[in-house]
């Protein structure tokens, strides 16, 4: 089973939504964690837009990447273009991708929905790639 780390700046919106989708879509196929270059809190609007489609983020917390070891993960996905700021050992995992998705924080609700749907598509594709 592949171990996946989703990471972005604050681990509040995009990486949290990716973790939520991956837990549901990849159940039994991948192990998933999310973190941020710094930690904050799970964004209330991210929680809301995921609840709208039946995914509960209330048990997820924001965690700093420094709490984890790169060698414990096979796949690292940056959601915000922060790959350039990651320590080298995180970028050199078996799979590294930098999705560079728009930050919905401070944006209208429609942006949260659009980014959520983009994340769902990409997570579904990633799971297919990892489990052909």
N, CA, C and O atoms as a GROMACS GRO file, in nm:
protein
  528
    1UNK      N    1   0.085  -0.118   0.000
    1UNK     CA    2   0.000   0.000   0.000
    1UNK      C    3   0.089   0.125   0.000
    1UNK      O    4   0.175   0.140   0.087
    2UNK      N    5   0.068   0.212  -0.098
    2UNK     CA    6   0.147   0.335  -0.108
    2UNK      C    7   0.109   0.433   0.003
    2UNK      O    8  -0.008   0.443   0.040
    3UNK      N    9   0.209   0.503   0.054
    3UNK     CA   10   0.188   0.604   0.158
    3UNK      C   11   0.203   0.742   0.095
    3UNK      O   12   0.307   0.775   0.038
    4UNK      N   13   0.096   0.822   0.105
    4UNK     CA   14   0.088   0.950   0.034
    4UNK      C   15   0.084   1.066   0.133
    4UNK      O   16   0.010   1.063   0.231
    5UNK      N   17   0.165   1.169   0.105
    5UNK     CA   18   0.164   1.294   0.181
    5UNK      C   19   0.119   1.407   0.089
    5UNK      O   20   0.182   1.434  -0.014
    6UNK      N   21   0.009   1.473   0.126
    6UNK     CA   22  -0.034   1.595   0.059
    6UNK      C   23   0.017   1.712   0.140
    6UNK      O   24  -0.004   1.717   0.262
    7UNK      N   25   0.083   1.806   0.075
    7UNK     CA   26   0.141   1.918   0.149
    7UNK      C   27   0.114   2.050   0.078
    7UNK      O   28   0.117   2.058  -0.045
    8UNK      N   29   0.086   2.153   0.156
    8UNK     CA   30   0.082   2.290   0.103
    8UNK      C   31   0.125   2.386   0.213
    8UNK      O   32   0.179   2.344   0.316
    9UNK      N   33   0.102   2.513   0.191
    9UNK     CA   34   0.161   2.614   0.280
    9UNK      C   35   0.115   2.600   0.425
    9UNK      O   36   0.198   2.587   0.515
   10UNK      N   37  -0.015   2.603   0.448
   10UNK     CA   38  -0.066   2.608   0.586
   10UNK      C   39  -0.148   2.486   0.626
   10UNK      O   40  -0.195   2.479   0.740
   11UNK      N   41  -0.166   2.389   0.535
   11UNK     CA   42  -0.244   2.269   0.567
   11UNK      C   43  -0.382   2.307   0.621
   11UNK      O   44  -0.427   2.255   0.723
   12UNK      N   45  -0.448   2.401   0.549
   12UNK     CA   46  -0.580   2.446   0.596
   12UNK      C   47  -0.692   2.420   0.495
   12UNK      O   48  -0.805   2.392   0.535
   13UNK      N   49  -0.663   2.428   0.364
   13UNK     CA   50  -0.768   2.412   0.262
   13UNK      C   51  -0.738   2.297   0.167
   13UNK      O   52  -0.793   2.188   0.180
   14UNK      N   53  -0.650   2.324   0.070
   14UNK     CA   54  -0.627   2.229  -0.039
   14UNK      C   55  -0.577   2.093   0.008
   14UNK      O   56  -0.632   1.990  -0.032
   15UNK      N   57  -0.474   2.091   0.090
   15UNK     CA   58  -0.420   1.963   0.135
   15UNK      C   59  -0.519   1.888   0.224
   15UNK      O   60  -0.522   1.765   0.224
   16UNK      N   61  -0.601   1.962   0.298
   16UNK     CA   62  -0.703   1.898   0.382
   16UNK      C   63  -0.812   1.834   0.294
   16UNK      O   64  -0.856   1.723   0.321
   17UNK      N   65  -0.854   1.907   0.188
   17UNK     CA   66  -0.955   1.850   0.098
   17UNK      C   67  -0.898   1.727   0.027
   17UNK      O   68  -0.968   1.626   0.011
   18UNK      N   69  -0.770   1.734  -0.014
   18UNK     CA   70  -0.707   1.620  -0.081
   18UNK      C   71  -0.702   1.499   0.012
   18UNK      O   72  -0.729   1.387  -0.029
   19UNK      N   73  -0.668   1.523   0.138
   19UNK     CA   74  -0.665   1.413   0.236
   19UNK      C   75  -0.804   1.352   0.250
   19UNK      O   76  -0.819   1.230   0.253
   20UNK      N   77  -0.906   1.438   0.260
   20UNK     CA   78  -1.043   1.390   0.273
   20UNK      C   79  -1.086   1.304   0.155
   20UNK      O   80  -1.144   1.197   0.173
   21UNK      N   81  -1.058   1.352   0.033
   21UNK     CA   82  -1.092   1.273  -0.087
   21UNK      C   83  -1.014   1.142  -0.091
   21UNK      O   84  -1.071   1.036  -0.120
   22UNK      N   85  -0.885   1.148  -0.061
   22UNK     CA   86  -0.801   1.028  -0.071
   22UNK      C   87  -0.843   0.922   0.029
   22UNK      O   88  -0.836   0.802  -0.001
   23UNK      N   89  -0.887   0.963   0.147
   23UNK     CA   90  -0.933   0.865   0.246
   23UNK      C   91  -1.057   0.791   0.197
   23UNK      O   92  -1.072   0.672   0.225
   24UNK      N   93  -1.144   0.860   0.125
   24UNK     CA   94  -1.266   0.798   0.074
   24UNK      C   95  -1.238   0.722  -0.056
   24UNK      O   96  -1.269   0.603  -0.067
   25UNK      N   97  -1.179   0.792  -0.154
   25UNK     CA   98  -1.159   0.732  -0.287
   25UNK      C   99  -1.051   0.624  -0.288
   25UNK      O  100  -1.055   0.531  -0.369
   26UNK      N  101  -0.956   0.635  -0.196
   26UNK     CA  102  -0.845   0.540  -0.194
   26UNK      C  103  -0.850   0.444  -0.077
   26UNK      O  104  -0.750   0.381  -0.044
   27UNK      N  105  -0.966   0.434  -0.013
   27UNK     CA  106  -0.980   0.349   0.105
   27UNK      C  107  -0.932   0.207   0.075
   27UNK      O  108  -0.979   0.144  -0.020
   28UNK      N  109  -0.840   0.158   0.156
   28UNK     CA  110  -0.787   0.024   0.138
   28UNK      C  111  -0.680   0.013   0.030
   28UNK      O  112  -0.622  -0.093   0.011
   29UNK      N  113  -0.654   0.124  -0.041
   29UNK     CA  114  -0.555   0.123  -0.150
   29UNK      C  115  -0.432   0.207  -0.119
   29UNK      O  116  -0.322   0.174  -0.162
   30UNK      N  117  -0.450   0.317  -0.045
   30UNK     CA  118  -0.339   0.404  -0.008
   30UNK      C  119  -0.356   0.446   0.138
   30UNK      O  120  -0.467   0.446   0.192
   31UNK      N  121  -0.244   0.482   0.200
   31UNK     CA  122  -0.246   0.543   0.333
   31UNK      C  123  -0.216   0.691   0.310
   31UNK      O  124  -0.124   0.724   0.235
   32UNK      N  125  -0.291   0.779   0.374
   32UNK     CA  126  -0.280   0.920   0.341
   32UNK      C  127  -0.266   1.009   0.464
   32UNK      O  128  -0.327   0.984   0.568
   33UNK      N  129  -0.184   1.114   0.449
   33UNK     CA  130  -0.163   1.216   0.550
   33UNK      C  131  -0.155   1.349   0.478
   33UNK      O  132  -0.124   1.353   0.359
   34UNK      N  133  -0.182   1.458   0.549
   34UNK     CA  134  -0.156   1.590   0.493
   34UNK      C  135  -0.082   1.673   0.595
   34UNK      O  136  -0.089   1.648   0.716
   35UNK      N  137  -0.009   1.774   0.545
   35UNK     CA  138   0.066   1.862   0.634
   35UNK      C  139   0.090   1.994   0.560
   35UNK      O  140   0.055   2.010   0.443
   36UNK      N  141   0.152   2.087   0.632
   36UNK     CA  142   0.184   2.217   0.573
   36UNK      C  143   0.326   2.257   0.606
   36UNK      O  144   0.386   2.205   0.700
   37UNK      N  145   0.380   2.350   0.528
   37UNK     CA  146   0.511   2.404   0.562
   37UNK      C  147   0.504   2.466   0.701
   37UNK      O  148   0.602   2.469   0.775
   38UNK      N  149   0.384   2.514   0.735
   38UNK     CA  150   0.353   2.555   0.872
   38UNK      C  151   0.213   2.504   0.899
   38UNK      O  152   0.138   2.475   0.805
   39UNK      N  153   0.176   2.491   1.025
   39UNK     CA  154   0.040   2.446   1.054
   39UNK      C  155  -0.047   2.564   1.092
   39UNK      O  156   0.004   2.668   1.136
   40UNK      N  157  -0.177   2.548   1.076
   40UNK     CA  158  -0.271   2.653   1.114
   40UNK      C  159  -0.394   2.584   1.170
   40UNK      O  160  -0.389   2.526   1.279
   41UNK      N  161  -0.506   2.591   1.097
   41UNK     CA  162  -0.626   2.516   1.134
   41UNK      C  163  -0.699   2.482   1.007
   41UNK      O  164  -0.678   2.545   0.903
   42UNK      N  165  -0.786   2.382   1.014
   42UNK     CA  166  -0.863   2.344   0.896
   42UNK      C  167  -0.964   2.455   0.871
   42UNK      O  168  -1.040   2.493   0.960
   43UNK      N  169  -0.964   2.507   0.750
   43UNK     CA  170  -1.047   2.621   0.712
   43UNK      C  171  -1.195   2.584   0.720
   43UNK      O  172  -1.235   2.482   0.665
   44UNK      N  173  -1.277   2.665   0.789
   44UNK     CA  174  -1.420   2.633   0.802
   44UNK      C  175  -1.492   2.619   0.668
   44UNK      O  176  -1.583   2.537   0.655
   45UNK      N  177  -1.452   2.697   0.568
   45UNK     CA  178  -1.517   2.686   0.437
   45UNK      C  179  -1.477   2.556   0.366
   45UNK      O  180  -1.558   2.497   0.295
   46UNK      N  181  -1.352   2.512   0.386
   46UNK     CA  182  -1.311   2.383   0.330
   46UNK      C  183  -1.395   2.272   0.393
   46UNK      O  184  -1.440   2.180   0.323
   47UNK      N  185  -1.417   2.280   0.523
   47UNK     CA  186  -1.501   2.181   0.592
   47UNK      C  187  -1.641   2.183   0.531
   47UNK      O  188  -1.699   2.077   0.504
   48UNK      N  189  -1.697   2.304   0.509
   48UNK     CA  190  -1.833   2.317   0.456
   48UNK      C  191  -1.846   2.259   0.316
   48UNK      O  192  -1.938   2.181   0.291
   49UNK      N  193  -1.755   2.295   0.224
   49UNK     CA  194  -1.771   2.249   0.085
   49UNK      C  195  -1.750   2.097   0.074
   49UNK      O  196  -1.803   2.034  -0.017
   50UNK      N  197  -1.674   2.039   0.166
   50UNK     CA  198  -1.659   1.894   0.166
   50UNK      C  199  -1.783   1.828   0.228
   50UNK      O  200  -1.826   1.723   0.181
   51UNK      N  201  -1.839   1.889   0.332
   51UNK     CA  202  -1.962   1.835   0.392
   51UNK      C  203  -2.075   1.834   0.290
   51UNK      O  204  -2.161   1.745   0.292
   52UNK      N  205  -2.075   1.933   0.200
   52UNK     CA  206  -2.178   1.941   0.097
   52UNK      C  207  -2.183   1.815   0.010
   52UNK      O  208  -2.288   1.784  -0.047
   53UNK      N  209  -2.071   1.743   0.000
   53UNK     CA  210  -2.068   1.621  -0.080
   53UNK      C  211  -2.047   1.497   0.008
   53UNK      O  212  -2.008   1.391  -0.041
   54UNK      N  213  -2.073   1.513   0.138
   54UNK     CA  214  -2.074   1.399   0.228
   54UNK      C  215  -1.939   1.355   0.284
   54UNK      O  216  -1.926   1.244   0.334
   55UNK      N  217  -1.838   1.443   0.275
   55UNK     CA  218  -1.707   1.408   0.331
   55UNK      C  219  -1.681   1.497   0.453
   55UNK      O  220  -1.687   1.620   0.444
   56UNK      N  221  -1.654   1.433   0.565
   56UNK     CA  222  -1.638   1.503   0.692
   56UNK      C  223  -1.490   1.527   0.722
   56UNK      O  224  -1.414   1.431   0.735
   57UNK      N  225  -1.451   1.653   0.733
   57UNK     CA  226  -1.312   1.687   0.767
   57UNK      C  227  -1.296   1.722   0.915
   57UNK      O  228  -1.187   1.760   0.958
   58UNK      N  229  -1.402   1.710   0.992
   58UNK     CA  230  -1.398   1.756   1.132
   58UNK      C  231  -1.294   1.684   1.217
   58UNK      O  232  -1.248   1.740   1.318
   59UNK      N  233  -1.255   1.562   1.180
   59UNK     CA  234  -1.156   1.488   1.259
   59UNK      C  235  -1.012   1.518   1.213
   59UNK      O  236  -0.917   1.471   1.275
   60UNK      N  237  -0.997   1.595   1.106
   60UNK     CA  238  -0.863   1.626   1.055
   60UNK      C  239  -0.809   1.751   1.125
   60UNK      O  240  -0.884   1.842   1.159
   61UNK      N  241  -0.678   1.752   1.146
   61UNK     CA  242  -0.613   1.867   1.208
   61UNK      C  243  -0.498   1.914   1.118
   61UNK      O  244  -0.446   1.838   1.036
   62UNK      N  245  -0.460   2.039   1.135
   62UNK     CA  246  -0.349   2.095   1.060
   62UNK      C  247  -0.219   2.056   1.129
   62UNK      O  248  -0.204   2.074   1.250
   63UNK      N  249  -0.123   2.002   1.050
   63UNK     CA  250   0.002   1.953   1.106
   63UNK      C  251   0.120   2.007   1.027
   63UNK      O  252   0.112   2.018   0.904
   64UNK      N  253   0.231   2.042   1.094
   64UNK     CA  254   0.350   2.087   1.021
   64UNK      C  255   0.425   1.969   0.959
   64UNK      O  256   0.433   1.861   1.018
   65UNK      N  257   0.479   1.990   0.841
   65UNK     CA  258   0.558   1.887   0.772
   65UNK      C  259   0.673   1.839   0.860
   65UNK      O  260   0.713   1.723   0.852
   66UNK      N  261   0.726   1.927   0.943
   66UNK     CA  262   0.840   1.891   1.029
   66UNK      C  263   0.806   1.780   1.128
   66UNK      O  264   0.898   1.723   1.188
   67UNK      N  265   0.679   1.748   1.147
   67UNK     CA  266   0.639   1.636   1.235
   67UNK      C  267   0.661   1.501   1.169
   67UNK      O  268   0.647   1.398   1.235
   68UNK      N  269   0.694   1.499   1.039
   68UNK     CA  270   0.700   1.374   0.963
   68UNK      C  271   0.838   1.353   0.903
   68UNK      O  272   0.917   1.446   0.890
   69UNK      N  273   0.866   1.226   0.865
   69UNK     CA  274   0.992   1.189   0.800
   69UNK      C  275   0.965   1.151   0.655
   69UNK      O  276   0.876   1.070   0.628
   70UNK      N  277   1.041   1.208   0.563
   70UNK     CA  278   1.020   1.182   0.419
   70UNK      C  279   1.026   1.033   0.386
   70UNK      O  280   0.948   0.986   0.304
   71UNK      N  281   1.117   0.959   0.450
   71UNK     CA  282   1.133   0.817   0.416
   71UNK      C  283   1.012   0.733   0.453
   71UNK      O  284   1.003   0.617   0.412
   72UNK      N  285   0.917   0.789   0.528
   72UNK     CA  286   0.795   0.717   0.563
   72UNK      C  287   0.688   0.725   0.453
   72UNK      O  288   0.581   0.668   0.467
   73UNK      N  289   0.718   0.797   0.343
   73UNK     CA  290   0.619   0.820   0.236
   73UNK      C  291   0.676   0.780   0.101
   73UNK      O  292   0.796   0.796   0.075
   74UNK      N  293   0.588   0.727   0.015
   74UNK     CA  294   0.626   0.690  -0.122
   74UNK      C  295   0.593   0.802  -0.219
   74UNK      O  296   0.661   0.820  -0.320
   75UNK      N  297   0.487   0.876  -0.189
   75UNK     CA  298   0.431   0.976  -0.281
   75UNK      C  299   0.415   1.108  -0.205
   75UNK      O  300   0.361   1.111  -0.095
   76UNK      N  301   0.464   1.216  -0.267
   76UNK     CA  302   0.447   1.350  -0.209
   76UNK      C  303   0.382   1.437  -0.315
   76UNK      O  304   0.432   1.450  -0.427
   77UNK      N  305   0.269   1.497  -0.277
   77UNK     CA  306   0.196   1.586  -0.367
   77UNK      C  307   0.190   1.723  -0.303
   77UNK      O  308   0.133   1.740  -0.195
   78UNK      N  309   0.248   1.822  -0.371
   78UNK     CA  310   0.233   1.962  -0.330
   78UNK      C  311   0.112   2.017  -0.403
   78UNK      O  312   0.097   1.996  -0.524
   79UNK      N  313   0.026   2.086  -0.332
   79UNK     CA  314  -0.096   2.138  -0.394
   79UNK      C  315  -0.087   2.286  -0.426
   79UNK      O  316  -0.180   2.342  -0.485
   80UNK      N  317   0.023   2.352  -0.389
   80UNK     CA  318   0.024   2.498  -0.398
   80UNK      C  319   0.146   2.555  -0.469
   80UNK      O  320   0.167   2.676  -0.467
   81UNK      N  321   0.225   2.471  -0.529
   81UNK     CA  322   0.347   2.522  -0.590
   81UNK      C  323   0.458   2.539  -0.488
   81UNK      O  324   0.559   2.605  -0.516
   82UNK      N  325   0.441   2.481  -0.368
   82UNK     CA  326   0.542   2.498  -0.263
   82UNK      C  327   0.654   2.394  -0.274
   82UNK      O  328   0.742   2.388  -0.188
   83UNK      N  329   0.650   2.313  -0.379
   83UNK     CA  330   0.753   2.212  -0.396
   83UNK      C  331   0.893   2.268  -0.389
   83UNK      O  332   0.984   2.202  -0.339
   84UNK      N  333   0.912   2.389  -0.440
   84UNK     CA  334   1.045   2.452  -0.438
   84UNK      C  335   1.091   2.481  -0.296
   84UNK      O  336   1.210   2.497  -0.271
   85UNK      N  337   0.997   2.488  -0.201
   85UNK     CA  338   1.031   2.518  -0.062
   85UNK      C  339   1.043   2.395   0.025
   85UNK      O  340   1.076   2.405   0.144
   86UNK      N  341   1.018   2.278  -0.032
   86UNK     CA  342   1.025   2.155   0.046
   86UNK      C  343   1.170   2.110   0.062
   86UNK      O  344   1.250   2.129  -0.030
   87UNK      N  345   1.204   2.051   0.177
   87UNK     CA  346   1.337   1.992   0.190
   87UNK      C  347   1.358   1.887   0.080
   87UNK      O  348   1.264   1.817   0.041
   88UNK      N  349   1.479   1.877   0.031
   88UNK     CA  350   1.513   1.792  -0.084
   88UNK      C  351   1.465   1.649  -0.069
   88UNK      O  352   1.418   1.590  -0.166
   89UNK      N  353   1.475   1.591   0.051
   89UNK     CA  354   1.436   1.450   0.067
   89UNK      C  355   1.288   1.427   0.041
   89UNK      O  356   1.249   1.314   0.009
   90UNK      N  357   1.204   1.530   0.055
   90UNK     CA  358   1.061   1.515   0.024
   90UNK      C  359   1.038   1.512  -0.127
   90UNK      O  360   0.949   1.441  -0.175
   91UNK      N  361   1.115   1.588  -0.201
   91UNK     CA  362   1.098   1.598  -0.346
   91UNK      C  363   1.150   1.472  -0.416
   91UNK      O  364   1.110   1.442  -0.528
   92UNK      N  365   1.238   1.399  -0.350
   92UNK     CA  366   1.303   1.282  -0.411
   92UNK      C  367   1.232   1.150  -0.380
   92UNK      O  368   1.293   1.044  -0.392
   93UNK      N  369   1.108   1.155  -0.340
   93UNK     CA  370   1.034   1.031  -0.314
   93UNK      C  371   1.002   0.963  -0.447
   93UNK      O  372   1.026   1.020  -0.554
   94UNK      N  373   0.948   0.841  -0.441
   94UNK     CA  374   0.916   0.762  -0.561
   94UNK      C  375   0.831   0.843  -0.660
   94UNK      O  376   0.857   0.841  -0.780
   95UNK      N  377   0.730   0.914  -0.610
   95UNK     CA  378   0.647   1.003  -0.692
   95UNK      C  379   0.643   1.139  -0.625
   95UNK      O  380   0.613   1.149  -0.506
   96UNK      N  381   0.674   1.244  -0.701
   96UNK     CA  382   0.656   1.381  -0.652
   96UNK      C  383   0.584   1.460  -0.760
   96UNK      O  384   0.626   1.460  -0.876
   97UNK      N  385   0.475   1.526  -0.723
   97UNK     CA  386   0.403   1.612  -0.817
   97UNK      C  387   0.371   1.743  -0.748
   97UNK      O  388   0.346   1.746  -0.627
   98UNK      N  389   0.371   1.850  -0.824
   98UNK     CA  390   0.336   1.983  -0.774
   98UNK      C  391   0.216   2.030  -0.855
   98UNK      O  392   0.231   2.074  -0.969
   99UNK      N  393   0.097   2.022  -0.796
   99UNK     CA  394  -0.027   2.048  -0.869
   99UNK      C  395  -0.056   2.197  -0.888
   99UNK      O  396  -0.132   2.232  -0.978
  100UNK      N  397  -0.001   2.284  -0.807
  100UNK     CA  398  -0.016   2.429  -0.821
  100UNK      C  399  -0.161   2.474  -0.837
  100UNK      O  400  -0.196   2.542  -0.934
  101UNK      N  401  -0.243   2.436  -0.742
  101UNK     CA  402  -0.384   2.475  -0.744
  101UNK      C  403  -0.403   2.610  -0.676
  101UNK      O  404  -0.330   2.644  -0.582
  102UNK      N  405  -0.500   2.686  -0.723
  102UNK     CA  406  -0.530   2.816  -0.666
  102UNK      C  407  -0.567   2.805  -0.518
  102UNK      O  408  -0.634   2.711  -0.477
  103UNK      N  409  -0.521   2.901  -0.438
  103UNK     CA  410  -0.555   2.904  -0.296
  103UNK      C  411  -0.694   2.965  -0.281
  103UNK      O  412  -0.714   3.082  -0.315
  104UNK      N  413  -0.792   2.888  -0.231
  104UNK     CA  414  -0.927   2.943  -0.218
  104UNK      C  415  -0.945   3.036  -0.098
  104UNK      O  416  -1.045   3.107  -0.090
  105UNK      N  417  -0.849   3.035  -0.005
  105UNK     CA  418  -0.862   3.116   0.116
  105UNK      C  419  -0.879   3.263   0.079
  105UNK      O  420  -0.799   3.319   0.004
  106UNK      N  421  -0.984   3.326   0.133
  106UNK     CA  422  -1.012   3.466   0.105
  106UNK      C  423  -1.084   3.490  -0.026
  106UNK      O  424  -1.112   3.605  -0.061
  107UNK      N  425  -1.115   3.382  -0.099
  107UNK     CA  426  -1.184   3.391  -0.228
  107UNK      C  427  -1.333   3.364  -0.210
  107UNK      O  428  -1.374   3.315  -0.104
  108UNK      N  429  -1.414   3.394  -0.310
  108UNK     CA  430  -1.558   3.363  -0.301
  108UNK      C  431  -1.582   3.212  -0.288
  108UNK      O  432  -1.496   3.131  -0.322
  109UNK      N  433  -1.700   3.177  -0.239
  109UNK     CA  434  -1.737   3.038  -0.218
  109UNK      C  435  -1.722   2.955  -0.346
  109UNK      O  436  -1.684   2.838  -0.341
  110UNK      N  437  -1.753   3.016  -0.461
  110UNK     CA  438  -1.743   2.945  -0.589
  110UNK      C  439  -1.600   2.894  -0.611
  110UNK      O  440  -1.582   2.786  -0.668
  111UNK      N  441  -1.500   2.969  -0.566
  111UNK     CA  442  -1.360   2.928  -0.582
  111UNK      C  443  -1.334   2.801  -0.500
  111UNK      O  444  -1.266   2.709  -0.547
  112UNK      N  445  -1.387   2.797  -0.378
  112UNK     CA  446  -1.372   2.677  -0.295
  112UNK      C  447  -1.432   2.556  -0.366
  112UNK      O  448  -1.371   2.448  -0.368
  113UNK      N  449  -1.551   2.573  -0.424
  113UNK     CA  450  -1.616   2.460  -0.495
  113UNK      C  451  -1.533   2.417  -0.616
  113UNK      O  452  -1.514   2.297  -0.639
  114UNK      N  453  -1.483   2.513  -0.692
  114UNK     CA  454  -1.405   2.480  -0.812
  114UNK      C  455  -1.276   2.407  -0.775
  114UNK      O  456  -1.241   2.305  -0.834
  115UNK      N  457  -1.204   2.461  -0.675
  115UNK     CA  458  -1.078   2.399  -0.632
  115UNK      C  459  -1.105   2.260  -0.574
  115UNK      O  460  -1.029   2.166  -0.597
  116UNK      N  461  -1.215   2.247  -0.498
  116UNK     CA  462  -1.253   2.116  -0.442
  116UNK      C  463  -1.271   2.014  -0.555
  116UNK      O  464  -1.222   1.902  -0.547
  117UNK      N  465  -1.343   2.054  -0.661
  117UNK     CA  466  -1.369   1.962  -0.771
  117UNK      C  467  -1.242   1.926  -0.847
  117UNK      O  468  -1.226   1.813  -0.893
  118UNK      N  469  -1.150   2.024  -0.862
  118UNK     CA  470  -1.021   1.997  -0.927
  118UNK      C  471  -0.942   1.896  -0.844
  118UNK      O  472  -0.881   1.803  -0.898
  119UNK      N  473  -0.944   1.914  -0.712
  119UNK     CA  474  -0.872   1.823  -0.623
  119UNK      C  475  -0.929   1.682  -0.634
  119UNK      O  476  -0.854   1.585  -0.639
  120UNK      N  477  -1.061   1.671  -0.638
  120UNK     CA  478  -1.124   1.538  -0.648
  120UNK      C  479  -1.077   1.466  -0.775
  120UNK      O  480  -1.039   1.349  -0.770
  121UNK      N  481  -1.078   1.537  -0.888
  121UNK     CA  482  -1.032   1.478  -1.015
  121UNK      C  483  -0.888   1.430  -1.006
  121UNK      O  484  -0.856   1.319  -1.048
  122UNK      N  485  -0.803   1.515  -0.953
  122UNK     CA  486  -0.660   1.483  -0.947
  122UNK      C  487  -0.632   1.368  -0.850
  122UNK      O  488  -0.549   1.282  -0.878
  123UNK      N  489  -0.702   1.367  -0.737
  123UNK     CA  490  -0.684   1.258  -0.640
  123UNK      C  491  -0.730   1.126  -0.702
  123UNK      O  492  -0.663   1.024  -0.686
  124UNK      N  493  -0.843   1.127  -0.772
  124UNK     CA  494  -0.893   1.005  -0.837
  124UNK      C  495  -0.790   0.954  -0.939
  124UNK      O  496  -0.765   0.834  -0.945
  125UNK      N  497  -0.731   1.045  -1.018
  125UNK     CA  498  -0.629   1.006  -1.117
  125UNK      C  499  -0.505   0.950  -1.048
  125UNK      O  500  -0.448   0.850  -1.093
  126UNK      N  501  -0.465   1.014  -0.940
  126UNK     CA  502  -0.347   0.968  -0.866
  126UNK      C  503  -0.368   0.826  -0.815
  126UNK      O  504  -0.280   0.741  -0.827
  127UNK      N  505  -0.485   0.800  -0.757
  127UNK     CA  506  -0.514   0.666  -0.704
  127UNK      C  507  -0.511   0.563  -0.817
  127UNK      O  508  -0.461   0.453  -0.798
  128UNK      N  509  -0.564   0.598  -0.935
  128UNK     CA  510  -0.558   0.507  -1.052
  128UNK      C  511  -0.414   0.480  -1.092
  128UNK      O  512  -0.378   0.367  -1.124
  129UNK      N  513  -0.331   0.585  -1.092
  129UNK     CA  514  -0.188   0.568  -1.129
  129UNK      C  515  -0.117   0.475  -1.031
  129UNK      O  516  -0.034   0.393  -1.071
  130UNK      N  517  -0.148   0.490  -0.903
  130UNK     CA  518  -0.079   0.413  -0.801
  130UNK      C  519  -0.129   0.270  -0.792
  130UNK      O  520  -0.056   0.182  -0.747
  131UNK      N  521  -0.253   0.245  -0.835
  131UNK     CA  522  -0.314   0.112  -0.829
  131UNK      C  523  -0.375   0.075  -0.964
  131UNK      O  524  -0.497   0.064  -0.976
  132UNK      N  525  -0.290   0.055  -1.065
  132UNK     CA  526  -0.344   0.029  -1.200
  132UNK      C  527  -0.421  -0.103  -1.209
  132UNK      O  528  -0.472  -0.137  -1.316
   0.00000   0.00000   0.00000
